[in-house]
Amino acid sequence: NKLDDVALMYSCIEYVDKFKLKGGLSEMAKIFGTFIEKEGDILIRQRLKKIDDMKKKIAAMPKHKQQSAQKHLKSGHAPDYIDALRIKFVEIKKIRLETFRNEPRFTKSMTRAFETIVNHQWGKDERQTDDYMCHYMDMVFKGNRKKTRLTTDEIKFLCSEILEMFDFLHDKDIFLATYKRLMVDRLLDPNYSEYVII
């Protein structure tokens, strides 16, 4: 198990830091941050490829279908990307807590890395991650997740994870403005109920 090896390495470096040399854990924390950024870059490149594939598909459509497809592309709805980002965040957080014992330098490296990932600029005329997160929460509050019905506990659990990532956003006001708009739309929808109980 690679994580067991990393945990052993951490223990050895921690011991050396305390009694002999200094700076080993700081360097290890930097490596941890670089690893997270590389993992995030993989997710970003996957999303960019999906956007590019969708644009090519739309270009090949008959003219009368292109407008509807373009609207969907620009909607800010990217559940696959946000799901992948959320799962990666949970995975990395577990490593930070269990392997690196919640050591402050590793927490700082994780925060910086996720700030870089979450605030990635998708392009001048493209929706940004704050929009993706808002639309994901809107989907979840409606009791759905990629066509799967959710229980009340699942809704609360998924939203709490998204709100943890909210802390990494640089411009929280944009997120809150979109969130409020989508909330009003939900509340005005006669078919919407606040929690879906299954």
Residue pairs with C-beta under 8 A, 6 or more apart in sequence:
3 95
3 99
6 99
7 98
7 99
9 28
10 25
10 28
10 99
10 100
10 101
13 24
13 25
13 28
14 24
14 25
16 24
17 23
17 24
17 25
25 103
25 105
26 105
28 106
29 100
29 103
29 105
29 106
29 108
29 109
30 109
32 96
32 100
32 106
32 109
32 110
33 109
33 110
33 112
33 113
34 113
36 92
36 109
36 110
36 113
36 114
36 117
37 113
37 116
37 117
39 88
39 92
40 85
40 88
40 113
40 114
40 116
40 117
40 120
41 117
43 81
43 84
43 85
43 88
43 117
44 117
44 120
46 81
46 84
47 78
47 81
48 122
50 80
50 81
51 73
51 122
51 126
54 69
54 73
55 73
57 69
58 66
58 69
58 70
58 73
59 66
61 69
74 127
75 127
75 135
76 127
76 131
76 132
76 134
76 135
76 178
77 132
77 135
77 136
77 139
78 127
78 132
78 135
78 136
79 135
79 136
79 139
79 145
79 146
80 146
81 132
82 132
82 133
82 136
82 162
83 136
83 145
83 146
85 117
85 118
85 129
85 165
86 158
86 161
86 162
86 165
89 114
89 161
89 164
89 165
90 161
92 110
92 114
93 110
96 102
96 106
96 107
96 110
100 106
111 168
114 165
114 168
115 168
115 170
117 168
118 129
118 165
118 168
118 169
119 129
119 168
119 169
119 170
120 129
121 128
122 128
122 129
128 174
129 169
130 169
130 171
130 172
130 174
130 175
130 178
131 174
131 178
133 162
133 165
133 166
133 169
133 175
134 175
134 178
134 179
134 182
135 178
135 182
136 162
137 159
137 162
137 179
137 182
138 182
138 183
138 185
138 186
139 145
140 150
140 155
140 158
140 159
140 162
141 155
141 159
141 183
141 186
141 194
142 186
142 192
142 196
143 149
143 150
143 155
143 193
143 195
143 196
144 150
145 154
145 158
149 196
149 198
150 158
150 196
150 198
151 196
151 197
151 198
152 195
152 196
152 197
152 198
155 195
155 196
166 172
166 175
169 175
186 192
